């Protein structure tokens, strides 16, 4: 919940409607946008870049190319992260295989 308040405070979320008791009422569009922001954050996009994307989004269709470029850059960063994770996983698997071979030798 703190994250949503923070996102609203910094302008990642538009002012959210409230009910009579003061509770926020998120629309389907709000929830869709929140889910996209979560995906960006989970995949390592900085809040600063998320804010840049959000600001461009608020400016409308004239910023479509800039938003696409920002997402393509983030996509490349995610692909690089995946490659690094795969490389590290391969090294871990090699080490596991090494220890399995050692264990088999010890059993002989």
TALINNOR-V687338 format. One record per pair of residues at least 24 apart in sequence whose ideal C-beta (glycine too) atoms are under 10 Angstrom apart, sorted by the first residue. I is the first residue (numbers start at 1). GAP is how many residues later the second one is. D is the distance in Angstrom with one decimal. If there is no record, write none. Layout:
<<I GAP D> <I GAP D>>
//
This chain:
<<3 31 9.2> <3 34 9.0> <3 35 8.7> <3 38 8.5> <4 26 9.5> <4 30 7.0> <4 33 9.4> <6 41 8.6> <7 26 9.5> <7 27 7.7> <7 30 6.6> <7 31 9.9> <7 34 9.5> <7 40 8.5> <7 43 8.4> <7 44 9.3> <7 47 8.8> <10 37 7.3> <10 38 9.8> <10 40 9.1> <10 41 6.3> <10 44 8.9> <11 40 6.7> <11 43 6.6> <11 44 7.4> <11 47 8.2> <12 25 6.1> <12 28 9.8> <12 29 9.8> <12 35 7.8> <12 38 6.1> <12 39 6.2> <12 41 8.9> <12 42 4.9> <12 43 9.3> <12 45 9.8> <13 24 8.0> <13 41 8.3> <14 40 9.3> <14 44 8.1> <33 24 8.5> <40 30 9.9> <40 31 8.7> <40 34 7.0> <40 38 9.9> <42 36 10.0> <43 31 7.1> <43 32 8.9> <43 34 7.9> <43 35 5.0> <43 38 7.7> <43 39 9.8> <44 30 7.9> <44 33 6.4> <44 34 6.9> <44 36 9.8> <44 37 6.4> <45 25 8.9> <45 26 9.2> <45 28 9.5> <45 29 5.3> <45 32 7.9> <45 33 8.9> <46 28 9.7> <49 24 8.5> <49 25 7.1> <49 28 9.7> <50 24 9.5>>
//
